[in-house]
């Protein structure tokens, strides 16, 4: 089978980069530097959501399904720096050539990974392959919006019309899945400043798992999975989660009420 890799990232402002970009004095704290960046962004766009290159990748959470089974894990802080985490993600693409699955991955996650990988000198040849070395990628690669090696579920379900975009939490909960746990994406910077790295990782893993469940439902929608196949795949994830000790996984199971499974 083609491996499936559903993923999600969490980020914080790149305060070191903001110091260079805005020529800010070293004595400013990271919180003060971030606030300067937010203010400048609000002046430009009306909101303080930073441009992709200005995000530092804190964690990348993954759900991997292949012929050996299924697992969920996170890459990133505190055990790795940003460059190593991004390289590990793209090393996985290099090794497995998986079906990538995301929610708004084309709009945020992958642009951030691309910009930050560029800055750090990351090597991602397989991800950027477009048919020059492997003809199979000429008409189906990770980069082209309408190709299928990366499925941005939000983009596809919205028929590539931004006005139809919907948040992961809303769609997941409407489908009977747990939805977001513990925080919203906008709270990550605050939680990071408070030192809650584990809470951020837990939150990101739950998002990746919700994304994977929505992919299973999408496979059912487009006739790839029978209802029996769908239920087996859901049971595989449930079996993994039931063996985990984290409180976020206990809450995930409590809130998982899929009418089809």
C-alpha positions as CSV (number, residue, x, y, z in Angstrom):
1,X,0.0,0.0,0.0
2,X,1.0,3.6,-0.5
3,X,1.9,5.0,3.0
4,X,-0.4,7.8,4.2
5,X,1.1,10.6,6.2
6,X,-1.4,13.1,7.7
7,X,0.4,16.0,9.4
8,X,0.0,19.3,11.2
9,X,2.4,21.9,12.5
10,X,2.4,24.4,15.3
11,X,4.5,27.6,15.1
12,X,5.6,30.6,17.1
13,X,7.0,33.9,16.0
14,X,10.6,33.8,14.8
15,X,11.9,36.4,17.3
16,X,15.5,36.1,16.3
17,X,14.5,36.6,12.7
18,X,12.3,39.5,13.6
19,X,15.2,41.2,15.4
20,X,17.2,41.1,12.1
21,X,14.2,42.0,9.9
22,X,13.1,45.0,11.8
23,X,16.6,45.9,13.2
24,X,15.4,45.8,16.8
25,X,17.8,46.2,19.8
26,X,19.0,43.1,21.6
27,X,17.7,44.2,24.9
28,X,14.1,43.8,23.8
29,X,12.5,40.6,25.1
30,X,11.1,38.0,22.8
31,X,7.6,39.0,23.8
32,X,8.4,42.6,23.0
33,X,9.9,41.6,19.6
34,X,6.8,39.5,18.8
35,X,4.5,42.4,19.7
36,X,6.4,44.7,17.3
37,X,6.0,42.1,14.5
38,X,2.3,41.8,15.3
39,X,1.8,45.5,15.2
40,X,3.6,45.8,11.9
41,X,1.5,43.0,10.5
42,X,-1.8,44.5,11.7
43,X,-0.8,47.8,10.0
44,X,-0.3,45.8,6.7
45,X,-3.2,43.4,6.7
46,X,-5.6,44.3,9.5
47,X,-4.7,41.2,11.6
48,X,-1.6,40.0,13.4
49,X,-1.2,36.6,11.7
50,X,2.5,36.7,10.5
51,X,3.6,35.8,7.0
52,X,4.8,32.2,6.6
53,X,8.6,33.0,6.6
54,X,8.2,34.7,10.0
55,X,6.9,31.6,11.7
56,X,9.3,29.3,13.6
57,X,8.3,25.7,13.4
58,X,7.9,24.3,16.9
59,X,6.4,20.9,16.3
60,X,5.3,18.7,13.4
61,X,2.8,16.0,14.4
62,X,2.2,13.0,12.1
63,X,-0.1,10.1,11.7
64,X,1.5,7.4,9.6
65,X,-0.4,4.5,8.1
66,X,1.5,1.9,6.1
67,X,1.6,-1.9,5.7
68,X,3.1,-2.3,9.2
69,X,0.3,-0.5,11.0
70,X,-0.4,3.0,12.3
71,X,1.4,5.3,14.7
72,X,1.1,8.9,15.8
73,X,4.2,11.0,16.9
74,X,5.7,14.4,17.0
75,X,8.9,15.9,15.6
76,X,10.4,19.0,17.1
77,X,11.0,20.8,20.4
78,X,12.3,20.2,23.0
79,X,14.6,17.5,21.7
80,X,15.4,19.0,18.3
81,X,16.1,22.4,16.8
82,X,13.9,23.7,14.0
83,X,16.2,22.7,11.1
84,X,16.5,19.1,12.3
85,X,12.8,18.8,12.7
86,X,12.0,20.1,9.2
87,X,14.8,17.9,7.8
88,X,13.3,14.8,9.5
89,X,9.9,15.5,8.0
90,X,11.3,15.8,4.5
91,X,13.5,12.8,5.1
92,X,10.3,10.8,5.7
93,X,8.9,12.0,2.3
94,X,12.2,11.0,0.7
95,X,12.1,7.5,2.2
96,X,8.5,6.6,1.9
97,X,7.0,8.8,-0.9
98,X,3.8,8.9,1.2
99,X,0.4,10.2,0.4
100,X,0.5,13.6,2.2
101,X,-2.7,14.7,3.9
102,X,-3.3,18.0,5.6
103,X,-6.0,20.6,6.5
104,X,-5.0,23.9,5.0
105,X,-1.5,22.5,4.3
106,X,-1.3,24.3,1.0
107,X,-2.3,27.6,2.6
108,X,-0.1,27.4,5.7
109,X,1.8,24.3,6.8
110,X,3.7,23.6,3.6
111,X,4.6,27.2,2.8
112,X,6.0,27.6,6.3
113,X,8.0,24.3,6.0
114,X,9.2,25.4,2.6
115,X,10.4,28.9,3.6
116,X,11.9,27.7,6.8
117,X,13.6,24.7,5.1
118,X,15.0,27.2,2.6
119,X,16.4,29.3,5.4
120,X,18.0,26.3,7.1
121,X,19.5,24.7,4.0
122,X,17.2,21.6,4.3
123,X,17.3,19.0,1.5
124,X,13.9,17.9,0.2
125,X,14.5,16.6,-3.3
126,X,11.6,14.1,-3.3
127,X,9.1,16.6,-2.2
128,X,10.2,19.0,-5.0
129,X,10.4,16.3,-7.7
130,X,8.2,17.3,-10.7
131,X,9.1,14.7,-13.3
132,X,12.7,15.6,-14.3
133,X,14.2,12.5,-12.6
134,X,11.1,10.4,-12.0
135,X,8.5,10.5,-14.8
136,X,5.8,9.3,-12.4
137,X,5.9,12.8,-10.8
138,X,5.3,14.6,-14.1
139,X,1.5,14.5,-13.8
140,X,1.2,13.7,-10.0
141,X,3.6,15.5,-7.6
142,X,3.5,17.2,-4.3
143,X,3.9,20.7,-5.5
144,X,1.0,21.2,-8.1
145,X,-2.2,22.3,-6.5
146,X,-4.5,19.9,-8.4
147,X,-2.3,16.9,-8.1
148,X,-3.0,14.2,-5.6
149,X,0.3,13.3,-3.8
150,X,-0.6,16.0,-1.3
151,X,-4.3,16.3,-0.5
152,X,-5.2,19.5,1.3
153,X,-8.6,18.3,2.4
154,X,-9.9,21.8,3.1
155,X,-8.9,23.1,-0.3
156,X,-10.3,20.1,-2.1
157,X,-13.6,19.9,-0.2
158,X,-14.0,23.7,-0.8
159,X,-13.6,23.0,-4.6
160,X,-10.6,25.3,-4.5
161,X,-12.8,28.3,-3.6
162,X,-11.5,30.2,-0.5
163,X,-15.0,31.4,0.3
164,X,-15.9,27.8,1.0
165,X,-13.1,27.1,3.4
166,X,-14.0,25.8,6.8
167,X,-12.0,25.3,10.0
168,X,-10.8,21.8,11.0
169,X,-12.5,21.9,14.4
170,X,-15.9,22.7,12.9
171,X,-15.8,20.0,10.2
172,X,-14.3,17.3,12.5
173,X,-16.9,17.9,15.2
174,X,-19.8,17.9,12.7
175,X,-18.5,14.6,11.4
176,X,-18.5,13.1,14.9
177,X,-14.8,13.3,15.5
178,X,-13.2,14.9,18.6
179,X,-12.1,18.2,17.1
180,X,-9.5,20.5,18.7
181,X,-8.4,19.7,22.2
182,X,-7.1,22.1,24.9
183,X,-6.5,25.3,23.0
184,X,-6.9,27.2,19.7
185,X,-4.0,27.8,17.3
186,X,-3.9,31.5,18.4
187,X,-3.0,30.4,21.9
188,X,0.2,28.6,21.0
189,X,2.4,31.6,21.5
190,X,1.0,32.3,24.9
191,X,1.3,28.6,26.0
192,X,4.9,28.5,24.7
193,X,5.8,31.6,26.7
194,X,4.3,29.8,29.8
195,X,6.6,26.8,29.0
196,X,3.8,24.4,28.1
197,X,5.6,22.6,25.2
198,X,4.0,19.3,26.0
199,X,0.5,20.8,25.8
200,X,1.3,22.2,22.4
201,X,2.5,18.9,21.2
202,X,-0.6,17.2,22.5
203,X,-2.8,19.7,20.8
204,X,-0.9,19.3,17.5
205,X,-1.1,15.5,17.7
206,X,-4.9,15.7,18.2
207,X,-5.2,17.9,15.1
208,X,-3.2,15.5,13.0
209,X,-5.4,12.6,14.2
210,X,-8.6,14.6,13.3
211,X,-7.1,15.3,9.9
212,X,-6.4,11.6,9.4
213,X,-10.0,10.7,10.4
214,X,-11.4,13.2,7.9
215,X,-9.2,11.7,5.3
216,X,-10.7,8.3,6.0
217,X,-14.1,9.8,5.6
218,X,-13.0,11.5,2.4
219,X,-11.9,8.1,1.1
220,X,-15.3,6.8,1.8
221,X,-16.9,9.9,0.1
222,X,-15.1,9.3,-3.1
223,X,-15.7,5.5,-3.2
224,X,-12.1,4.4,-2.4
225,X,-13.1,2.7,0.9
226,X,-16.1,0.5,1.5
227,X,-17.9,1.0,4.8
228,X,-16.2,-2.1,6.2
229,X,-12.7,-0.8,5.1
230,X,-13.5,2.6,6.6
231,X,-14.4,1.0,9.9
232,X,-11.3,-1.1,10.0
233,X,-9.1,1.9,9.5
234,X,-11.0,3.9,12.2
235,X,-10.5,0.9,14.5
236,X,-6.8,0.8,13.8
237,X,-6.4,4.5,15.0
238,X,-8.7,3.8,18.0
239,X,-6.6,0.8,18.9
240,X,-3.4,3.0,18.9
241,X,-5.0,5.8,20.9
242,X,-6.4,3.3,23.5
243,X,-2.8,2.2,24.3
244,X,-1.6,5.8,24.9
245,X,-1.3,7.3,28.4
246,X,-1.7,11.0,27.6
247,X,-4.7,12.9,29.0
248,X,-5.3,14.4,25.6
249,X,-5.8,10.9,24.2
250,X,-8.3,10.0,26.9
251,X,-10.2,13.2,26.0
252,X,-9.9,12.4,22.3
253,X,-11.6,9.0,22.9
254,X,-14.3,10.5,25.0
255,X,-15.2,13.0,22.3
256,X,-15.0,10.5,19.4
257,X,-18.6,9.7,18.5
258,X,-18.5,8.7,14.8
259,X,-21.9,7.5,13.7
260,X,-20.4,5.4,10.8
261,X,-17.9,3.5,12.9
